[in-house]
């Protein structure tokens, strides 16, 4: 299976505009044969905790029907980042679209202390199955929480996928941590990060793939939108920079 880490530059609070950008990125992932494409944390709104309460939505939001249509037509699983509203409050969620299945949300279960004023912890399982491949999911801060890793590894996944919004001052720690997870757990790791400005800080990009030894085998730059497609069978990686409607 091929897995795509999407690197995007979200426009603050602009869900319709960010949906259009996501569609172009997904088109490229489909063209490269990806069976799964994962976007950065809160990719549809930008990582903007103070705005999340006003922007929060739910899995039934009809604006997202386009993702289900693409998933059904192209047999690709799509994970997009969005704040979702629950009875207890607003969650940081990865909204997942699978071919001809009901959409559902994996919601971040471990929050950074800075997020606790804006969000509540999710209670969903950090597991995803795509094309007979078991995948462990993590959203940003969760990559640093041992309890989360332990739960994610329980069904013995073949792959660990992290959707993050890492700033320049935290990216090196994240890269080291994810390399360590790949090495210590003997499985490939894929990370999707954003670029541009979110919550007043510069996002670091560098969406990456590590092999089961923890060696970096693919990485995008720190400024451009793009896609990073990892073939789990051959360990080949396709790196693309996306500009407007063109890719290279």
N, C-alpha and C positions, 0 to 999 in steps of 0.2 A: 504494500500500500504506500501511496505517496501522501505526505502530510505537509501542509503549507502553513508557515508562520507569516501572517500579514503584518506589515509595518506601515502604519497610517499616521497622518497628521490631522487629528480631529479639529473641527471648528467648534469653539466653545458654545455649547448649548444648542447647536444647530442639528437636530436629529434628521430632518429631511435632507439637508445637504450632505450629512455624513452617510446616510443611506446610499445616496448616489455614488459617493466615493467608494463605499464598500462594494457596490455592484461592479464597478470597474475592476477592483482588485480581485473579486471572486471570478470574474470572467477570465482573468489571467491564470488564476489557480486551476480553473477547469481546463483551459487550453494546455496546461502543463500536466494534466492527468491526476490532479490531487483528489483524494477521496475524503479529505478533511481539511478545512481551513479554519484557523483560529486567529481571532483579532485580539488586540490589546485590551487591557482592563478599561471598562467604561468607554469603549471605542466610539459608541454612537453619540455620546454627549461630551466627550473629553473628560479627563479626571478632574472634576470640579465638585468637591464635596459640598460646598455651600449652596450649590444649585440643585443638588440631587433631589431634594424634597419636592421641588417644583417640577422637575423633569421626570420623576419616577413614573413608571408605567407597569404593565403586566404582560404575561405571555400571550394574551389574546389581542394585543394591539394590532389593528388591521394595517398599520403602516409597515409592519414587518412581514406581511403576506408575500411580498416579493421574494424574501429569502426562502420561504417554504416552496414557492413555485420553482425557484432555481434548484433547490435541493431535490425536488421531485424529478425535474426534467433532466438534471445532470448527474443524479445519483451521488451527490456530494453532501457531506455533513458540514454544517456551518455553525460556528460559535462566535457570537457578537457580544460585546460588553455593554451593559445598560443597567441603570438603577431600577429595581423592581419594588413595588409596594406590597407589603404583607400586612397581616393583622397586627403584627408587633412593631412595624416600622419599615424603613427602607433598607433593602439589601443591595450589595454590590454583586451583580449576577452576570453569568455567562449564559446567554440565551441560546439554546441549541436547537437546530433544525436538522432533522434526519429525513431521508426519503420516505414519504408516505407514512409518517408517524406523527403522533402528537408532539408538538414542541414542548420543551420543558426548560427549567432554569437550574443551573448549578450555582448556588449562592455562597459567597465567601463565608467560611465558618470561623475564621480567626482574623480579627481586625487589628490593625495597628492602633495604638492608643490615640493617635491624632484623629482616627476615623470614628471613634466611639461617640462623638457628639453629633454625628450625622447619620450613622448607619447602625443596624442591628445585625447580629450574627445569623447566618443562614444555617439550615439544618439538613441540607440535601447531601447525597452521597457523592464523593469526589471520583466517581468511576464512569467511564464511557466505553461503549463497545461499538466499534466501526469495522465493518468487513472482517468479522471474526478476530479482530485485534482488540485486546483489553488495554485501556488507556487510563492512566492516573491524571487527574486534573488538579491544578492549583492556580489560585489567583493571587499574584503579587506577594504580599506579606506572608502568605501561607508557606512559601518556599523556605522560610526561616524557622518554622514551627515544627519541632520533632514529632509532636502528637499528630499533626496533620499528615506528615510523611508516613508515619506508622499506619494510619488509617487508609491512606491512599495505596499502600503496598499490600494490603490484606488479601486482595484477590489475585496477587502475583501478576501485575500488568506487564505488558511488553514494552511500554513506553510511558514517559512522564512528560506532560505538556503544561507549560506555565503561560498564563496570560497576565501581563504585568503593565504597570505604568511607572517605570523607574526613571528618576531624575539623574542628572549628571553626577550629583554628589553621592549617589547610591549604587550606580551601575556596576562598579568593579566588585563590590561585595556580592551582588547578585550573581554576576558571572562566575565568581569563585564558588559560591554556594551550589549553583546548578551543575558546574563541572564536577564538584564533589559528589552530588547525588548520582550523577551518571556513573562515576567511577565506583562508588561504594555499593550501589545497587545493581551494577552491571547491566544497565539498560540505557538506550539512547534518551536524550532529553532535548526538547524543543521549546524555545522561548520566543514569544511574540511581544514586542515592545513598541511604543509610539515615539514619534518625533514631534518637534514643535514645542509650543508653550502650553502647559496645563497648570492650573492652580498657582499661577504666577512664577513657575519655575520651568527650566528647560528640560524636556524629556530627552533621554540619551540614545534612543534607537538601539542599534547593535543587536537586533533580533538574531538568534543564534541556534545552532544545532551542535550537540556533542554526541560522540559515539559511546558505546558501552564501556569504554575504557576511560571516559572523561576527557578525551581529546577533542578540541574544537575542530569541526570539519566544515563549518559554514557560518558566515556572519555578514549581515548587512552593515551599512555605514551608520553614522550618527546624525544624518541630516535628511536623507531622502526617503520617500515612501517606496515600498517595494514588496517583493515576495521572496520567500526562502522555502523551496520545496525539497523535502527529504524523502528519499526512497528507502523504506525500511528493509527491503530485500537486498538491494545492492549497496546501500549507504552512499549513493551518489546524491549530490546536492546541486540544485539549480538556483542561482541567485539572480534576481531581476530588480532593476530600478524602474519605477513607474513614474512617468511624468505626464500629467494630463490624461489623455486617452491612449498614450503610447507607452510601450515598455521596451527595454533594451537590456 
